[in-house]
Structure formats: C-alpha cells, structure tokens
Amino acid sequence: RDPGLQRALALYRLELRTEALREWVWGVRERDEQFRLAAEARQQAPVRSLRARLGAADDAALQAIALAFGGHSAEARVLAEPALAWQREQQPLMSDYPLHHRSLALALLAVARSTPAKAKPLLAEAQAALDRLPAEWRAERKSRTLQGLIDDARRSAQ
C-alpha cells in the first residue's frame, strides 16, 4: 500500500539491497515497532544454502543499519553481531570470493553503526574488505553505495 515500501521491496527483488535499505528507512521512519517485528521474523526464518545464508546475513546487516539510524542501537546489535560473527567464521573459506568481501564490509558497517564506541576500527576493517574487491566489483553500484555508507559512518564517528 505504501509507495515508499513498495519501491523498497522492488529494489530488494532486484538485489539492490543498499538502495532498498534507504527506501525502507525512509518508509518505516514512523513504524519502528512494525519494523522490529519484521526483523525478528526474518531472523527466525530457516536458511538452507550458503548463498541464502549470505543473503540472510546481508539482510540482517541492512536491517540493523536501518534500526541504528532510527535510534534503536540495542535492537540493531541483536541483528548485526550474529551477521558479523557468521561472516568472520566464513572468511577462511571464502577469502577469494568477492561477494564475501562486500558482505563482510556490510556486516562490519552494521556493527559500527549499532556500536558507536567501536566504530573506528570496524569501519577501517570494512574499508579494507571493500578495498580487496576487484576493480570491476568496486565500480558496481552496490559497492559504490556501500562505500558511501562507510564514508558517512566515518564522518559520524569522528
């Protein structure tokens, strides 16, 4: 029903998760409780494949960023910290996988946004993960948007 949320869902279906996050944050700015419940439901959904688990970790990180922007740091940490823990657990197995580097950077950003006291080293690690991407991956819209979010967070952390 809500045009902003419809745009967010359309962007999500196109796998433009970062852009979808921005639309979602704007669309749910007045609906904190509904958003929290949706995030909890998504977290409890079973995930089967590695690719699906990677997507679920990205979704949790994006939801955490949205919650942190909304001033709900505690709820954001509940989503962000497990996503980052999973990404770090997978790092030895996926060290040459560019999608993992981008997902790791997203999870690090989510924890940095939800835990401002730890933001600087997490954002430096997120930047390093993004810097490991091949040039063609860094040029993609998703990577450029993520770079912008990291840059914004670094300015906020100063």
MDAnalysis code that builds the backbone (N, CA, C; Angstrom):
import MDAnalysis as mda
import numpy as np

u = mda.Universe.empty(474, n_residues=158, atom_resindex=np.repeat(np.arange(158), 3), trajectory=True)
u.add_TopologyAttr("name", ["N", "CA", "C"] * 158)
u.add_TopologyAttr("resid", np.arange(1, 159))
u.add_TopologyAttr("resname", ["ARG", "ASP", "PRO", "GLY", "LEU", "GLN", "ARG", "ALA", "LEU", "ALA", "LEU", "TYR", "ARG", "LEU", "GLU", "LEU", "ARG", "THR", "GLU", "ALA", "LEU", "ARG", "GLU", "TRP", "VAL", "TRP", "GLY", "VAL", "ARG", "GLU", "ARG", "ASP", "GLU", "GLN", "PHE", "ARG", "LEU", "ALA", "ALA", "GLU", "ALA", "ARG", "GLN", "GLN", "ALA", "PRO", "VAL", "ARG", "SER", "LEU", "ARG", "ALA", "ARG", "LEU", "GLY", "ALA", "ALA", "ASP", "ASP", "ALA", "ALA", "LEU", "GLN", "ALA", "ILE", "ALA", "LEU", "ALA", "PHE", "GLY", "GLY", "HIS", "SER", "ALA", "GLU", "ALA", "ARG", "VAL", "LEU", "ALA", "GLU", "PRO", "ALA", "LEU", "ALA", "TRP", "GLN", "ARG", "GLU", "GLN", "GLN", "PRO", "LEU", "MET", "SER", "ASP", "TYR", "PRO", "LEU", "HIS", "HIS", "ARG", "SER", "LEU", "ALA", "LEU", "ALA", "LEU", "LEU", "ALA", "VAL", "ALA", "ARG", "SER", "THR", "PRO", "ALA", "LYS", "ALA", "LYS", "PRO", "LEU", "LEU", "ALA", "GLU", "ALA", "GLN", "ALA", "ALA", "LEU", "ASP", "ARG", "LEU", "PRO", "ALA", "GLU", "TRP", "ARG", "ALA", "GLU", "ARG", "LYS", "SER", "ARG", "THR", "LEU", "GLN", "GLY", "LEU", "ILE", "ASP", "ASP", "ALA", "ARG", "ARG", "SER", "ALA", "GLN"])
u.atoms.positions = np.array([
    [0.813, -1.205, 0.000],
    [0.000, 0.000, 0.000],
    [0.854, 1.265, 0.000],
    [1.890, 1.267, 0.789],
    [2.764, 2.433, 0.907],
    [3.730, 2.486, -0.274],
    [3.733, 3.560, -1.051],
    [4.599, 3.633, -2.239],
    [6.093, 3.503, -1.903],
    [6.534, 4.109, -0.815],
    [7.941, 4.019, -0.437],
    [8.357, 2.597, -0.122],
    [7.504, 1.880, 0.595],
    [7.816, 0.484, 0.923],
    [7.733, -0.389, -0.321],
    [6.822, -0.065, -1.228],
    [6.735, -0.812, -2.486],
    [8.023, -0.633, -3.296],
    [8.546, 0.602, -3.323],
    [9.817, 0.841, -4.008],
    [10.937, 0.055, -3.344],
    [10.950, 0.052, -2.017],
    [11.990, -0.692, -1.286],
    [11.918, -2.173, -1.630],
    [10.722, -2.729, -1.656],
    [10.573, -4.149, -1.983],
    [10.985, -4.439, -3.427],
    [10.655, -3.526, -4.332],
    [11.058, -3.714, -5.733],
    [12.581, -3.683, -5.862],
    [13.229, -2.753, -5.177],
    [14.692, -2.687, -5.197],
    [15.299, -3.939, -4.577],
    [14.685, -4.428, -3.509],
    [15.168, -5.648, -2.857],
    [15.084, -6.838, -3.829],
    [13.975, -6.932, -4.553],
    [13.817, -8.026, -5.520],
    [14.856, -7.932, -6.635],
    [15.309, -6.729, -6.937],
    [16.354, -6.530, -7.941],
    [17.749, -6.728, -7.344],
    [17.795, -7.125, -6.071],
    [19.034, -7.338, -5.322],
    [19.847, -6.059, -5.167],
    [19.167, -4.936, -5.148],
    [19.803, -3.647, -4.863],
    [19.536, -3.346, -3.395],
    [20.140, -4.152, -2.545],
    [19.811, -4.115, -1.122],
    [20.126, -2.782, -0.455],
    [21.223, -2.172, -0.813],
    [21.583, -0.915, -0.171],
    [20.582, 0.174, -0.535],
    [20.207, 0.241, -1.811],
    [19.207, 1.209, -2.231],
    [17.856, 0.897, -1.579],
    [17.544, -0.382, -1.483],
    [16.298, -0.788, -0.821],
    [16.308, -0.345, 0.641],
    [17.465, -0.459, 1.280],
    [17.574, -0.031, 2.679],
    [17.212, 1.440, 2.824],
    [17.745, 2.262, 1.937],
    [17.458, 3.699, 2.046],
    [15.962, 3.973, 1.897],
    [15.325, 3.330, 0.934],
    [13.874, 3.493, 0.764],
    [13.134, 2.962, 1.991],
    [13.594, 1.827, 2.498],
    [12.946, 1.199, 3.644],
    [13.052, 2.094, 4.876],
    [14.243, 2.634, 5.130],
    [14.442, 3.508, 6.295],
    [13.491, 4.699, 6.207],
    [13.408, 5.290, 5.038],
    [12.523, 6.435, 4.877],
    [11.065, 6.015, 5.059],
    [10.700, 4.869, 4.529],
    [9.311, 4.414, 4.601],
    [8.864, 3.974, 5.987],
    [9.785, 3.490, 6.808],
    [9.394, 2.973, 8.136],
    [9.757, 3.919, 9.265],
    [10.149, 5.123, 8.933],
    [10.601, 6.038, 9.978],
    [9.549, 6.253, 11.065],
    [8.288, 6.066, 10.747],
    [7.215, 6.228, 11.722],
    [6.712, 4.884, 12.259],
    [7.313, 3.788, 11.824],
    [6.783, 2.457, 12.138],
    [7.816, 1.586, 12.836],
    [8.457, 2.083, 13.833],
    [9.547, 1.363, 14.490],
    [9.134, -0.016, 15.003],
    [7.995, -0.108, 15.629],
    [7.569, -1.392, 16.206],
    [7.287, -2.420, 15.115],
    [6.617, -2.027, 14.057],
    [6.354, -2.941, 12.954],
    [7.656, -3.411, 12.315],
    [8.600, -2.515, 12.167],
    [9.884, -2.863, 11.562],
    [10.639, -3.847, 12.447],
    [10.630, -3.600, 13.745],
    [11.312, -4.501, 14.677],
    [10.719, -5.904, 14.599],
    [9.416, -6.001, 14.529],
    [8.762, -7.308, 14.437],
    [9.107, -8.016, 13.124],
    [9.157, -7.267, 12.032],
    [9.533, -7.860, 10.747],
    [10.978, -8.353, 10.778],
    [11.853, -7.597, 11.405],
    [13.259, -8.006, 11.512],
    [13.383, -9.283, 12.334],
    [12.627, -9.372, 13.425],
    [12.662, -10.584, 14.251],
    [12.141, -11.789, 13.475],
    [11.065, -11.601, 12.721],
    [10.515, -12.705, 11.933],
    [11.513, -13.173, 10.882],
    [12.196, -12.232, 10.242],
    [13.187, -12.590, 9.216],
    [14.352, -13.350, 9.834],
    [14.733, -12.947, 11.035],
    [15.859, -13.594, 11.702],
    [15.530, -15.047, 12.046],
    [14.280, -15.346, 12.302],
    [13.878, -16.698, 12.701],
    [13.608, -17.619, 11.516],
    [13.577, -17.078, 10.308],
    [13.303, -17.902, 9.127],
    [14.478, -18.848, 8.859],
    [14.208, -20.104, 8.526],
    [15.303, -21.040, 8.258],
    [16.023, -20.708, 6.951],
    [17.323, -20.895, 6.950],
    [18.147, -20.636, 5.775],
    [18.893, -21.919, 5.447],
    [18.878, -22.319, 4.164],
    [19.428, -23.621, 3.806],
    [20.775, -23.557, 3.080],
    [20.868, -22.833, 2.001],
    [22.093, -22.847, 1.191],
    [23.077, -21.769, 1.659],
    [24.325, -21.918, 1.243],
    [25.343, -20.932, 1.586],
    [24.982, -19.573, 1.000],
    [24.542, -19.570, -0.236],
    [24.149, -18.300, -0.876],
    [22.973, -17.678, -0.127],
    [22.008, -18.497, 0.280],
    [20.870, -17.977, 1.039],
    [21.326, -17.458, 2.395],
    [22.274, -18.153, 3.011],
    [22.791, -17.709, 4.316],
    [23.531, -16.394, 4.169],
    [24.285, -16.241, 3.088],
    [24.974, -14.990, 2.813],
    [23.956, -13.866, 2.626],
    [22.899, -14.147, 1.877],
    [21.831, -13.163, 1.690],
    [21.137, -12.815, 2.990],
    [20.915, -13.828, 3.843],
    [20.278, -13.585, 5.140],
    [21.168, -12.727, 6.025],
    [22.474, -12.963, 5.985],
    [23.406, -12.142, 6.765],
    [23.386, -10.702, 6.254],
    [23.345, -10.530, 4.936],
    [23.250, -9.179, 4.362],
    [21.949, -8.504, 4.782],
    [20.850, -9.253, 4.720],
    [19.560, -8.693, 5.126],
    [19.591, -8.255, 6.584],
    [20.159, -9.094, 7.445],
    [20.249, -8.752, 8.872],
    [21.088, -7.498, 9.063],
    [22.195, -7.400, 8.316],
    [23.056, -6.220, 8.428],
    [22.309, -4.966, 7.962],
    [21.593, -5.058, 6.855],
    [20.832, -3.910, 6.360],
    [19.738, -3.502, 7.342],
    [19.060, -4.484, 7.902],
    [18.028, -4.179, 8.890],
    [18.649, -3.531, 10.126],
    [19.807, -4.015, 10.522],
    [20.498, -3.438, 11.678],
    [20.885, -1.987, 11.411],
    [21.363, -1.709, 10.209],
    [21.721, -0.327, 9.870],
    [20.493, 0.562, 9.952],
    [19.377, 0.074, 9.423],
    [18.136, 0.855, 9.473],
    [17.708, 1.100, 10.912],
    [17.782, 0.078, 11.743],
    [17.426, 0.242, 13.154],
    [18.357, 1.229, 13.848],
    [19.646, 1.136, 13.561],
    [20.608, 2.056, 14.175],
    [20.320, 3.499, 13.756],
    [19.998, 3.700, 12.477],
    [19.638, 5.046, 12.020],
    [18.405, 5.555, 12.749],
    [17.510, 4.644, 13.095],
    [16.294, 5.013, 13.809],
    [16.493, 5.177, 15.303],
    [17.716, 5.036, 15.771],
    [17.998, 5.216, 17.193],
    [17.787, 3.975, 18.043],
    [17.702, 2.811, 17.402],
    [17.462, 1.555, 18.119],
    [18.727, 0.693, 18.103],
    [19.768, 1.195, 18.739],
    [21.071, 0.530, 18.692],
    [21.043, -0.863, 19.303],
    [20.344, -1.048, 20.401],
    [20.315, -2.365, 21.045],
    [19.681, -3.408, 20.127],
    [18.565, -3.050, 19.509],
    [17.914, -3.970, 18.583],
    [18.793, -4.215, 17.356],
    [19.502, -3.171, 16.919],
    [20.386, -3.303, 15.764],
    [21.520, -4.276, 16.062],
    [22.089, -4.198, 17.261],
    [23.189, -5.106, 17.634],
    [22.731, -6.561, 17.635],
    [21.491, -6.799, 18.030],
    [20.950, -8.174, 18.051],
    [21.004, -8.781, 16.653],
    [20.814, -7.982, 15.630],
    [20.886, -8.461, 14.249],
    [22.311, -8.414, 13.694],
    [23.024, -7.335, 13.984],
    [24.331, -7.104, 13.361],
    [25.420, -8.034, 13.876],
    [25.477, -8.244, 15.171],
    [26.575, -9.042, 15.720],
    [26.582, -10.489, 15.239],
    [25.431, -11.192, 15.195],
    [25.465, -12.552, 14.630],
    [25.831, -12.568, 13.139],
    [25.388, -11.552, 12.403],
    [25.734, -11.484, 10.976],
    [27.243, -11.335, 10.813],
    [27.854, -10.474, 11.615],
    [29.303, -10.295, 11.535],
    [30.040, -11.548, 12.001],
    [29.554, -12.166, 13.054],
    [30.200, -13.398, 13.540],
    [30.184, -14.468, 12.451],
    [29.057, -14.605, 11.755],
    [28.970, -15.600, 10.682],
    [29.922, -15.243, 9.544],
    [29.971, -13.957, 9.175],
    [30.871, -13.530, 8.100],
    [32.325, -13.843, 8.460],
    [32.693, -13.561, 9.695],
    [34.076, -13.829, 10.110],
    [34.364, -15.325, 10.161],
    [33.376, -16.096, 10.534],
    [33.526, -17.558, 10.559],
    [33.754, -18.103, 9.152],
    [33.111, -17.498, 8.176],
    [33.214, -17.949, 6.793],
    [34.454, -17.416, 6.076],
    [35.107, -16.420, 6.660],
    [36.217, -15.757, 5.985],
    [37.312, -16.706, 5.504],
    [37.761, -17.674, 6.307],
    [38.805, -18.573, 5.800],
    [38.347, -19.403, 4.591],
    [37.054, -19.687, 4.531],
    [36.525, -20.495, 3.438],
    [36.266, -19.684, 2.177],
    [36.032, -18.389, 2.337],
    [35.628, -17.557, 1.196],
    [36.563, -16.381, 0.981],
    [37.827, -16.524, 1.312],
    [38.755, -15.390, 1.230],
    [38.944, -14.881, -0.193],
    [38.703, -15.707, -1.199],
    [38.856, -15.278, -2.592],
    [37.518, -14.954, -3.268],
    [36.474, -14.887, -2.508],
    [35.127, -14.699, -3.034],
    [34.732, -13.226, -2.878],
    [34.691, -12.437, -3.962],
    [34.416, -11.002, -3.831],
    [33.100, -10.675, -3.131],
    [32.078, -11.474, -3.364],
    [30.802, -11.205, -2.713],
    [30.944, -11.256, -1.196],
    [31.804, -12.150, -0.715],
    [32.034, -12.227, 0.730],
    [32.678, -10.939, 1.248],
    [33.636, -10.389, 0.511],
    [34.287, -9.150, 0.954],
    [33.260, -8.025, 1.101],
    [32.357, -7.934, 0.123],
    [31.333, -6.889, 0.190],
    [30.362, -7.152, 1.343],
    [30.000, -8.409, 1.543],
    [29.089, -8.754, 2.634],
    [29.747, -8.539, 3.991],
    [31.026, -8.858, 4.084],
    [31.767, -8.617, 5.324],
    [31.799, -7.125, 5.622],
    [32.069, -6.307, 4.618],
    [32.087, -4.853, 4.814],
    [30.723, -4.355, 5.294],
    [29.653, -4.903, 4.754],
    [28.307, -4.511, 5.163],
    [28.049, -4.888, 6.623],
    [28.443, -6.093, 7.012],
    [28.248, -6.534, 8.393],
    [29.079, -5.683, 9.358],
    [30.299, -5.366, 8.972],
    [31.147, -4.504, 9.808],
    [30.526, -3.117, 9.958],
    [29.981, -2.602, 8.874],
    [29.306, -1.313, 8.923],
    [28.109, -1.367, 9.872],
    [27.352, -2.459, 9.810],
    [26.172, -2.598, 10.675],
    [26.567, -2.590, 12.151],
    [27.612, -3.326, 12.503],
    [28.046, -3.341, 13.901],
    [28.603, -1.972, 14.283],
    [29.327, -1.318, 13.387],
    [29.860, 0.019, 13.672],
    [28.733, 1.012, 13.925],
    [27.685, 0.946, 13.116],
    [26.547, 1.860, 13.293],
    [25.787, 1.574, 14.587],
    [25.744, 0.310, 14.991],
    [24.980, -0.041, 16.189],
    [25.815, 0.042, 17.466],
    [27.138, 0.172, 17.323],
    [28.036, 0.256, 18.476],
    [29.031, 1.393, 18.222],
    [28.595, 2.641, 18.385],
    [29.444, 3.779, 18.050],
    [30.808, 3.781, 18.759],
    [30.890, 3.239, 19.953],
    [32.166, 3.231, 20.682],
    [33.224, 2.378, 19.980],
    [32.802, 1.420, 19.163],
    [33.725, 0.534, 18.448],
    [33.816, 0.872, 16.962],
    [33.230, 1.976, 16.562],
    [33.047, 2.265, 15.140],
    [34.350, 2.422, 14.359],
    [35.312, 3.163, 14.874],
    [36.504, 3.482, 14.071],
    [37.246, 2.239, 13.581],
    [37.608, 1.277, 14.448],
    [38.319, 0.102, 13.926],
    [37.442, -0.771, 13.025],
    [36.146, -0.837, 13.318],
    [35.250, -1.631, 12.482],
    [35.126, -1.011, 11.090],
    [35.044, 0.309, 11.038],
    [34.940, 0.982, 9.741],
    [36.235, 0.869, 8.952],
    [37.367, 0.879, 9.641],
    [38.645, 0.674, 8.951],
    [38.708, -0.732, 8.360],
    [38.213, -1.712, 9.114],
    [38.179, -3.090, 8.613],
    [37.193, -3.220, 7.447],
    [36.061, -2.522, 7.539],
    [35.077, -2.537, 6.445],
    [35.689, -1.945, 5.181],
    [36.425, -0.854, 5.337],
    [37.078, -0.239, 4.184],
    [38.109, -1.187, 3.572],
    [38.866, -1.863, 4.428],
    [39.868, -2.814, 3.935],
    [39.205, -3.952, 3.162],
    [38.062, -4.438, 3.651],
    [37.339, -5.509, 2.952],
    [36.866, -5.018, 1.590],
    [36.355, -3.804, 1.540],
    [35.886, -3.249, 0.276],
    [37.060, -3.008, -0.680],
    [38.192, -2.605, -0.137],
    [39.385, -2.370, -0.968],
    [39.922, -3.658, -1.592],
    [39.597, -4.807, -1.011],
    [40.052, -6.087, -1.575],
    [39.249, -6.517, -2.795],
    [38.164, -5.810, -3.093],
    [37.347, -6.154, -4.256],
    [38.108, -5.856, -5.546],
    [37.917, -6.692, -6.559],
    [38.480, -6.363, -7.879],
    [37.868, -5.050, -8.382],
    [38.576, -4.375, -9.268],
    [38.144, -3.066, -9.768],
    [36.724, -3.103, -10.335],
    [36.385, -4.161, -11.070],
    [35.040, -4.217, -11.662],
    [33.958, -4.345, -10.595],
    [34.267, -4.987, -9.488],
    [33.316, -5.087, -8.376],
    [33.206, -3.746, -7.657],
    [34.320, -3.043, -7.484],
    [34.283, -1.733, -6.817],
    [33.482, -0.730, -7.641],
    [33.455, -0.920, -8.955],
    [32.741, 0.000, -9.828],
    [31.228, -0.241, -9.820],
    [30.779, -1.378, -9.310],
    [29.343, -1.681, -9.295],
    [28.599, -0.736, -8.358],
    [27.361, -0.516, -8.694],
    [26.509, 0.388, -7.915],
    [26.420, -0.025, -6.450],
    [26.278, -1.309, -6.190],
    [26.173, -1.780, -4.806],
    [27.416, -1.413, -4.010],
    [28.571, -1.603, -4.616],
    [29.831, -1.300, -3.934],
    [30.004, 0.200, -3.730],
    [29.629, 0.980, -4.727],
    [29.739, 2.439, -4.590],
    [28.803, 2.955, -3.504],
    [27.604, 2.383, -3.430],
    [26.658, 2.788, -2.395],
    [27.185, 2.405, -1.021],
    [27.716, 1.195, -0.913],
    [28.289, 0.755, 0.356],
    [29.463, 1.654, 0.740],
    [30.290, 2.026, -0.226],
    [31.402, 2.951, 0.043],
    [30.866, 4.260, 0.604],
    [29.781, 4.755, 0.037],
    [29.169, 5.987, 0.537],
    [28.679, 5.853, 1.971],
    [28.090, 4.703, 2.293],
    [27.621, 4.471, 3.657],
    [28.789, 4.395, 4.641],
    [29.881, 3.768, 4.218],
    [31.074, 3.695, 5.067],
    [31.644, 5.097, 5.273],
    [31.729, 5.870, 4.199],
    [32.237, 7.241, 4.306],
    [31.375, 8.074, 5.252],
    [30.043, 7.948, 5.131],
    [29.131, 8.667, 6.032],
    [29.370, 8.262, 7.483],
    [29.521, 6.962, 7.706],
    [29.740, 6.474, 9.074],
    [31.074, 6.957, 9.624],
    [32.087, 7.017, 8.784],
    [33.399, 7.513, 9.237],
    [33.312, 8.975, 9.636],
    [32.579, 9.754, 8.881],
    [32.411, 11.171, 9.245],
    [31.657, 11.293, 10.566],
    [30.654, 10.460, 10.768],
    [29.879, 10.490, 12.008],
    [30.692, 10.026, 13.211],
    [31.648, 9.141, 12.976],
    [32.444, 8.568, 14.076],
    [33.539, 9.522, 14.546],
    [33.811, 10.569, 13.801],
    [34.900, 11.485, 14.178],
    [34.523, 12.393, 15.304],
])
